[in-house]
Amino acid sequence: MATEISLAEKADKVLDEIRPHLAADGGNVEVVEVTSDNVLMIKWLGNCTNCNMSSMTMKAGIEVAIKGQLPEITAVKAIN
């Protein structure tokens, strides 16, 4: 019997596709939780925490990838 993968785990796998691009600039992103209303909460790590491009990375990279593969996610928000 297969165990079901949580939405947070699925989101983390999608983020694995983006992480090499973030790592190239010394950054990363971590899944914190998926809320009861399916908002993915992430935390910027490394250089991403102070980067003035992180909001563009969020909209054009992370949100597009997450919503494209996990349409049940209603929004993506950073806690920092």
The first five atom37 places (N, CA, C, CB, O) and aatype in JSON, in Angstrom:
{
  "aatype": [12, 0, 16, 6, 9, 15, 10, 0, 6, 11, 0, 3, 11, 19, 10, 3, 6, 9, 1, 14, 8, 10, 0, 0, 3, 7, 7, 2, 19, 6, 19, 19, 6, 19, 16, 15, 3, 2, 19, 10, 12, 9, 11, 17, 10, 7, 2, 4, 16, 2, 4, 2, 12, 15, 15, 12, 16, 12, 11, 0, 7, 9, 6, 19, 0, 9, 11, 7, 5, 10, 14, 6, 9, 16, 0, 19, 11, 0, 9, 2],
  "atom_mask": [
    [1, 1, 1, 1, 1],
    [1, 1, 1, 1, 1],
    [1, 1, 1, 1, 1],
    [1, 1, 1, 1, 1],
    [1, 1, 1, 1, 1],
    [1, 1, 1, 1, 1],
    [1, 1, 1, 1, 1],
    [1, 1, 1, 1, 1],
    [1, 1, 1, 1, 1],
    [1, 1, 1, 1, 1],
    [1, 1, 1, 1, 1],
    [1, 1, 1, 1, 1],
    [1, 1, 1, 1, 1],
    [1, 1, 1, 1, 1],
    [1, 1, 1, 1, 1],
    [1, 1, 1, 1, 1],
    [1, 1, 1, 1, 1],
    [1, 1, 1, 1, 1],
    [1, 1, 1, 1, 1],
    [1, 1, 1, 1, 1],
    [1, 1, 1, 1, 1],
    [1, 1, 1, 1, 1],
    [1, 1, 1, 1, 1],
    [1, 1, 1, 1, 1],
    [1, 1, 1, 1, 1],
    [1, 1, 1, 0, 1],
    [1, 1, 1, 0, 1],
    [1, 1, 1, 1, 1],
    [1, 1, 1, 1, 1],
    [1, 1, 1, 1, 1],
    [1, 1, 1, 1, 1],
    [1, 1, 1, 1, 1],
    [1, 1, 1, 1, 1],
    [1, 1, 1, 1, 1],
    [1, 1, 1, 1, 1],
    [1, 1, 1, 1, 1],
    [1, 1, 1, 1, 1],
    [1, 1, 1, 1, 1],
    [1, 1, 1, 1, 1],
    [1, 1, 1, 1, 1],
    [1, 1, 1, 1, 1],
    [1, 1, 1, 1, 1],
    [1, 1, 1, 1, 1],
    [1, 1, 1, 1, 1],
    [1, 1, 1, 1, 1],
    [1, 1, 1, 0, 1],
    [1, 1, 1, 1, 1],
    [1, 1, 1, 1, 1],
    [1, 1, 1, 1, 1],
    [1, 1, 1, 1, 1],
    [1, 1, 1, 1, 1],
    [1, 1, 1, 1, 1],
    [1, 1, 1, 1, 1],
    [1, 1, 1, 1, 1],
    [1, 1, 1, 1, 1],
    [1, 1, 1, 1, 1],
    [1, 1, 1, 1, 1],
    [1, 1, 1, 1, 1],
    [1, 1, 1, 1, 1],
    [1, 1, 1, 1, 1],
    [1, 1, 1, 0, 1],
    [1, 1, 1, 1, 1],
    [1, 1, 1, 1, 1],
    [1, 1, 1, 1, 1],
    [1, 1, 1, 1, 1],
    [1, 1, 1, 1, 1],
    [1, 1, 1, 1, 1],
    [1, 1, 1, 0, 1],
    [1, 1, 1, 1, 1],
    [1, 1, 1, 1, 1],
    [1, 1, 1, 1, 1],
    [1, 1, 1, 1, 1],
    [1, 1, 1, 1, 1],
    [1, 1, 1, 1, 1],
    [1, 1, 1, 1, 1],
    [1, 1, 1, 1, 1],
    [1, 1, 1, 1, 1],
    [1, 1, 1, 1, 1],
    [1, 1, 1, 1, 1],
    [1, 1, 1, 1, 1]
  ],
  "atom_positions": [
    [[0.84, -1.18, 0.0], [0.0, 0.0, 0.0], [0.88, 1.25, 0.0], [-0.95, 0.0, 1.22], [1.73, 1.41, 0.88]],
    [[0.69, 2.11, -0.97], [1.5, 3.32, -1.1], [1.01, 4.38, -0.13], [1.47, 3.85, -2.55], [-0.19, 4.54, 0.1]],
    [[1.96, 5.11, 0.43], [1.58, 6.22, 1.3], [1.41, 7.46, 0.44], [2.63, 6.45, 2.43], [2.18, 7.69, -0.5]],
    [[0.42, 8.25, 0.77], [0.14, 9.46, -0.01], [1.15, 10.55, 0.34], [-1.3, 9.96, 0.25], [1.46, 10.77, 1.51]],
    [[1.64, 11.2, -0.67], [2.59, 12.29, -0.47], [1.81, 13.56, -0.15], [3.5, 12.49, -1.74], [0.84, 13.89, -0.83]],
    [[2.22, 14.25, 0.9], [1.52, 15.47, 1.3], [1.74, 16.58, 0.27], [2.0, 15.94, 2.69], [2.68, 16.53, -0.53]],
    [[0.88, 17.56, 0.31], [0.99, 18.7, -0.59], [2.31, 19.45, -0.35], [-0.21, 19.65, -0.39], [2.92, 19.93, -1.3]],
    [[2.73, 19.54, 0.9], [4.01, 20.19, 1.22], [5.17, 19.43, 0.58], [4.21, 20.28, 2.75], [6.1, 20.05, 0.06]],
    [[5.12, 18.1, 0.62], [6.19, 17.29, 0.01], [6.18, 17.44, -1.5], [6.02, 15.81, 0.4], [7.24, 17.5, -2.13]],
    [[5.0, 17.5, -2.08], [4.9, 17.71, -3.54], [5.48, 19.07, -3.91], [3.43, 17.6, -4.02], [6.2, 19.2, -4.89]],
    [[5.16, 20.09, -3.12], [5.67, 21.44, -3.37], [7.19, 21.46, -3.26], [5.06, 22.46, -2.39], [7.87, 22.11, -4.05]],
    [[7.72, 20.74, -2.29], [9.17, 20.67, -2.1], [9.84, 20.06, -3.33], [9.52, 19.87, -0.84], [10.92, 20.5, -3.73]],
    [[9.21, 19.05, -3.91], [9.76, 18.42, -5.13], [9.73, 19.4, -6.31], [8.97, 17.15, -5.48], [10.67, 19.42, -7.11]],
    [[8.68, 20.2, -6.42], [8.62, 21.21, -7.48], [9.73, 22.24, -7.27], [7.22, 21.91, -7.5], [10.38, 22.67, -8.22]],
    [[9.94, 22.62, -6.02], [10.99, 23.61, -5.72], [12.38, 23.08, -6.02], [10.9, 24.03, -4.27], [13.3, 23.86, -6.27]],
    [[12.54, 21.74, -6.01], [13.84, 21.16, -6.36], [14.27, 21.57, -7.78], [13.78, 19.63, -6.26], [15.46, 21.63, -8.07]],
    [[13.29, 21.85, -8.65], [13.6, 22.28, -10.01], [14.14, 23.71, -10.04], [12.36, 22.16, -10.91], [14.86, 24.08, -10.96]],
    [[13.78, 24.51, -9.05], [14.17, 25.92, -8.99], [15.44, 26.11, -8.17], [13.04, 26.75, -8.4], [16.2, 27.05, -8.41]],
    [[15.66, 25.23, -7.22], [16.79, 25.4, -6.29], [18.15, 25.58, -6.96], [16.85, 24.21, -5.38], [18.94, 26.39, -6.48]],
    [[18.46, 24.87, -8.06], [19.78, 25.11, -8.68], [19.98, 26.56, -9.13], [19.96, 24.19, -9.87], [21.09, 27.08, -9.06]],
    [[18.91, 27.2, -9.58], [18.99, 28.6, -10.0], [19.23, 29.51, -8.8], [17.71, 29.02, -10.75], [19.99, 30.48, -8.88]],
    [[18.57, 29.2, -7.68], [18.76, 29.98, -6.46], [20.16, 29.76, -5.9], [17.71, 29.62, -5.42], [20.81, 30.7, -5.45]],
    [[20.61, 28.51, -5.93], [21.93, 28.16, -5.39], [23.05, 28.84, -6.17], [22.13, 26.64, -5.4], [24.1, 29.14, -5.61]],
    [[22.83, 29.08, -7.46], [23.84, 29.75, -8.28], [24.15, 31.14, -7.74], [23.38, 29.84, -9.74], [25.25, 31.66, -7.94]],
    [[23.18, 31.74, -7.06], [23.37, 33.06, -6.46], [23.52, 32.98, -4.94], [22.2, 33.97, -6.81], [23.43, 33.99, -4.25]],
    [[23.75, 31.78, -4.43], [23.98, 31.61, -2.99], [22.72, 31.58, -2.15], [0.0, 0.0, 0.0], [22.76, 31.85, -0.95]],
    [[21.59, 31.27, -2.77], [20.33, 31.25, -2.03], [19.65, 29.89, -2.06], [0.0, 0.0, 0.0], [20.14, 28.94, -2.65]],
    [[18.51, 29.84, -1.4], [17.69, 28.63, -1.38], [16.31, 29.02, -0.85], [18.35, 27.5, -0.5], [16.07, 30.16, -0.46]],
    [[15.43, 28.04, -0.85], [14.08, 28.25, -0.35], [13.66, 26.98, 0.38], [13.08, 28.61, -1.51], [14.04, 25.88, 0.0]],
    [[12.87, 27.16, 1.43], [12.42, 26.03, 2.25], [10.91, 26.08, 2.39], [13.11, 26.06, 3.65], [10.33, 27.14, 2.59]],
    [[10.27, 24.92, 2.29], [8.83, 24.83, 2.54], [8.61, 24.85, 4.05], [8.22, 23.53, 1.89], [9.19, 24.04, 4.78]],
    [[7.78, 25.78, 4.5], [7.46, 25.86, 5.92], [6.19, 25.05, 6.2], [7.27, 27.34, 6.36], [6.17, 24.21, 7.1]],
    [[5.14, 25.32, 5.42], [3.88, 24.59, 5.58], [2.94, 24.91, 4.43], [3.21, 24.94, 6.94], [3.17, 25.84, 3.66]],
    [[1.9, 24.11, 4.33], [0.76, 24.44, 3.47], [-0.4, 24.65, 4.44], [0.46, 23.3, 2.38], [-0.76, 23.75, 5.19]],
    [[-0.99, 25.84, 4.4], [-2.06, 26.17, 5.34], [-3.34, 25.42, 4.99], [-2.31, 27.7, 5.34], [-3.43, 24.75, 3.95]],
    [[-4.33, 25.54, 5.86], [-5.6, 24.86, 5.64], [-6.32, 25.36, 4.39], [-6.5, 25.03, 6.85], [-7.15, 24.64, 3.82]],
    [[-6.02, 26.59, 3.96], [-6.63, 27.1, 2.73], [-5.66, 27.0, 1.53], [-7.07, 28.56, 2.92], [-5.78, 27.74, 0.56]],
    [[-4.71, 26.05, 1.65], [-3.78, 25.7, 0.56], [-2.86, 26.83, 0.12], [-4.56, 25.23, -0.62], [-2.54, 26.95, -1.06]],
    [[-2.43, 27.65, 1.07], [-1.4, 28.65, 0.8], [-0.06, 28.02, 1.17], [-1.65, 30.0, 1.6], [0.13, 27.55, 2.3]],
    [[0.86, 28.02, 0.21], [2.2, 27.49, 0.46], [3.04, 28.57, 1.12], [2.86, 26.99, -0.85], [3.25, 29.64, 0.55]],
    [[3.52, 28.29, 2.32], [4.37, 29.22, 3.05], [5.82, 28.75, 2.88], [3.97, 29.29, 4.57], [6.16, 27.61, 3.18]],
    [[6.66, 29.67, 2.4], [8.07, 29.34, 2.2], [8.95, 30.28, 3.03], [8.45, 29.43, 0.71], [8.49, 31.31, 3.52]],
    [[10.2, 29.9, 3.15], [11.18, 30.73, 3.84], [12.38, 30.87, 2.91], [11.6, 30.13, 5.22], [12.93, 29.88, 2.44]],
    [[12.78, 32.13, 2.65], [13.98, 32.38, 1.86], [15.2, 32.06, 2.72], [14.02, 33.87, 1.36], [15.22, 32.34, 3.92]],
    [[16.22, 31.47, 2.1], [17.45, 31.13, 2.79], [18.65, 31.72, 2.06], [17.61, 29.61, 2.93], [18.57, 32.03, 0.87]],
    [[19.76, 31.88, 2.77], [20.99, 32.37, 2.15], [20.83, 33.77, 1.59], [0.0, 0.0, 0.0], [20.18, 34.62, 2.2]],
    [[21.42, 33.99, 0.43], [21.38, 35.31, -0.19], [19.96, 35.75, -0.57], [22.25, 35.33, -1.41], [19.72, 36.94, -0.76]],
    [[19.04, 34.81, -0.69], [17.66, 35.17, -1.06], [16.98, 36.0, 0.02], [16.84, 33.89, -1.33], [16.04, 36.74, -0.27]],
    [[17.44, 35.89, 1.26], [16.77, 36.62, 2.35], [16.93, 38.13, 2.2], [17.32, 36.18, 3.7], [16.07, 38.89, 2.64]],
    [[18.02, 38.58, 1.6], [18.28, 40.02, 1.46], [18.21, 40.51, 0.01], [19.63, 40.36, 2.04], [18.5, 41.67, -0.26]],
    [[17.84, 39.64, -0.9], [17.88, 39.97, -2.33], [16.68, 40.82, -2.72], [17.94, 38.69, -3.18], [15.53, 40.49, -2.41]],
    [[16.95, 41.94, -3.43], [15.85, 42.79, -3.87], [15.1, 42.19, -5.05], [16.37, 44.16, -4.23], [14.07, 42.73, -5.47]],
    [[15.6, 41.08, -5.61], [14.93, 40.39, -6.72], [14.04, 39.24, -6.23], [15.97, 39.86, -7.7], [13.38, 38.59, -7.04]],
    [[14.01, 38.99, -4.93], [13.26, 37.83, -4.44], [11.77, 37.93, -4.74], [13.47, 37.68, -2.95], [11.12, 36.91, -4.95]],
    [[11.21, 39.15, -4.77], [9.78, 39.25, -5.08], [9.52, 38.87, -6.54], [9.26, 40.69, -4.81], [8.49, 38.28, -6.85]],
    [[10.45, 39.21, -7.44], [10.29, 38.81, -8.84], [10.51, 37.3, -8.98], [11.29, 39.58, -9.73], [9.8, 36.64, -9.74]],
    [[11.47, 36.77, -8.26], [11.7, 35.32, -8.27], [10.45, 34.59, -7.77], [12.93, 34.95, -7.4], [10.09, 33.54, -8.3]],
    [[9.8, 35.16, -6.76], [8.59, 34.56, -6.21], [7.49, 34.53, -7.27], [8.1, 35.34, -4.97], [6.89, 33.48, -7.5]],
    [[7.23, 35.66, -7.91], [6.13, 35.74, -8.88], [6.42, 34.97, -10.16], [5.84, 37.2, -9.21], [5.61, 34.16, -10.6]],
    [[7.59, 35.22, -10.76], [7.88, 34.67, -12.08], [8.44, 33.26, -12.04], [8.86, 35.57, -12.79], [8.32, 32.52, -13.02]],
    [[9.02, 32.87, -10.92], [9.64, 31.55, -10.85], [8.86, 30.58, -9.98], [0.0, 0.0, 0.0], [8.31, 29.59, -10.46]],
    [[8.82, 30.88, -8.71], [8.24, 29.95, -7.74], [6.73, 29.8, -7.92], [8.54, 30.4, -6.33], [6.23, 28.68, -8.0]],
    [[6.0, 30.91, -7.97], [4.53, 30.8, -8.12], [4.14, 30.12, -9.42], [3.89, 32.18, -8.06], [3.23, 29.28, -9.44]],
    [[4.82, 30.47, -10.51], [4.49, 29.87, -11.82], [4.73, 28.36, -11.77], [5.35, 30.51, -12.95], [3.89, 27.58, -12.22]],
    [[5.86, 27.95, -11.22], [6.18, 26.51, -11.15], [5.21, 25.77, -10.24], [7.62, 26.31, -10.65], [4.7, 24.71, -10.6]],
    [[4.96, 26.32, -9.06], [4.08, 25.66, -8.09], [2.66, 25.56, -8.63], [4.08, 26.43, -6.75], [2.07, 24.48, -8.64]],
    [[2.09, 26.68, -9.09], [0.7, 26.67, -9.56], [0.56, 25.87, -10.86], [0.2, 28.11, -9.78], [-0.49, 25.3, -11.13]],
    [[1.61, 25.82, -11.66], [1.58, 25.03, -12.88], [1.51, 23.54, -12.62], [0.0, 0.0, 0.0], [0.86, 22.79, -13.36]],
    [[2.18, 23.11, -11.56], [2.2, 21.67, -11.25], [1.27, 21.28, -10.12], [3.6, 21.26, -10.91], [0.88, 20.12, -10.0]],
    [[0.92, 22.23, -9.29], [0.03, 21.97, -8.15], [-1.08, 23.02, -8.14], [0.82, 21.97, -6.8], [-1.05, 23.94, -7.32]],
    [[-2.06, 22.9, -9.03], [-3.1, 23.92, -9.13], [-3.94, 24.07, -7.87], [-3.98, 23.6, -10.28], [-4.65, 25.07, -7.72]],
    [[-3.88, 23.1, -6.98], [-4.64, 23.22, -5.74], [-4.03, 24.24, -4.77], [-4.73, 21.86, -5.07], [-4.69, 24.66, -3.81]],
    [[-2.78, 24.63, -5.0], [-2.15, 25.69, -4.21], [-2.76, 27.02, -4.64], [-0.59, 25.7, -4.4], [-2.74, 27.37, -5.82]],
    [[-3.31, 27.77, -3.67], [-4.01, 29.01, -3.98], [-3.08, 30.21, -4.03], [-5.09, 29.26, -2.97], [-3.36, 31.18, -4.73]],
    [[-1.97, 30.15, -3.29], [-1.03, 31.27, -3.25], [0.28, 30.77, -2.67], [-1.59, 32.47, -2.41], [0.34, 29.71, -2.04]],
    [[1.34, 31.55, -2.89], [2.65, 31.26, -2.3], [3.09, 32.53, -1.58], [3.71, 30.8, -3.4], [3.1, 33.61, -2.16]],
    [[3.46, 32.39, -0.31], [3.88, 33.53, 0.48], [5.16, 33.19, 1.23], [2.76, 33.97, 1.46], [5.36, 32.06, 1.67]],
    [[6.02, 34.19, 1.37], [7.24, 34.02, 2.16], [7.02, 34.53, 3.57], [8.44, 34.76, 1.5], [6.35, 35.55, 3.77]],
    [[7.57, 33.83, 4.55], [7.42, 34.26, 5.94], [8.49, 35.26, 6.34], [7.46, 33.05, 6.86], [8.43, 35.84, 7.42]],
    [[9.48, 35.46, 5.46], [10.54, 36.43, 5.77], [10.79, 37.35, 4.61], [11.82, 35.72, 6.14], [11.64, 38.23, 4.69]]
  ]
}
